[in-house]
Amino acid sequence: MRLTSEAFVLSRTPLTESSWIVSLLTRHKGKVRAVAKGARRPRSPFRGALEPLNRVRVEVSLREGRDLGTVISADLEESAFDLFGSWPSAKILLATVEVLDRGLADHAAEEETFR
């Protein structure tokens, strides 16, 4: 199944030398975790889009019975770069994102939380 949705990047963790595991908060599917293959390479098309708190238009391939999907495309819609201009507000935002990442159930629609 392919999921195409607007999403916020909650977190990313290294998987291999060239890939990330990305946690996304999508509008219709809730929290989704997926592998972004090659995203850590210098010329990756995902390079700037998969930063925490960015709003992206993402396409993810999900397979039944698997915990992780695969990121097919991620296009930046709104950067979070301006949010980090003030460190006190940035710390609050990052703490909120960490709570969401740890507290939300996978694949549970969270329309109100997304808004």
HELIX and SHEET records of a PDB file:
HELIX    1   1 PHE A   81  GLY A   85  5                                   5    
HELIX    2   2 TRP A   87  GLY A  103  1                                  17    
HELIX    3   3 GLU A  111  PHE A  114  1                                   4    
SHEET    1   A 6 ARG A   2  PRO A  14  0                                        
SHEET    2   A 6 TRP A  20  THR A  26 -1                                        
SHEET    3   A 6 GLY A  30  ALA A  36 -1                                        
SHEET    4   A 6 GLY A  69  GLU A  78  1                                        
SHEET    5   A 6 ARG A  55  SER A  61 -1                                        
SHEET    6   A 6 ARG A   2  PRO A  14 -1                                        
END                                                                             
